[in-house]
Amino acid sequence: QVQLVESGGGLVQPGGSLRLSCVASGNIFSINVMGWYRQVPGKQRELVASITSGGRRDYADSAKGRFTISRDNAPNTVYLQMNSLKPEDTAVYYCRYYHTPVTYWGQGTQVTVSS
């Protein structure tokens, strides 16, 4: 089992910044992928950004140039620095941990971008 605890969501004005954090604990494999997804009501959960234990990063087109994903491997923490936030970034953001063949999800943290 892997437990994920997210923090850092909240209300921010357009153009502002937020930093999300997710700490993974439990049966952590040395080779894994951690990432951030988001979901709005009525839509599917979508990838925002991911990072492997080796440091390879992938970003959704909507996140490129504005968001940065990073991680510390001791403890297993993944961060999402979000800059130049837009109202369309409003969503529940979920942390995901994956190692073959299992996936774990955090409980989600709300990000609201509004004036």
Secondary structure, 3 states (H helix, E strand, C coil): CEEEEEECCEEECCCCCEEEEEEEEECCCCCCEEEEEEECCCCCCEEEEEEECCCCEEECCCCCCCEEEEEEECCEEEEEEECCCCHHHCEEEEEEEEECCEEEECCCEEEEECC
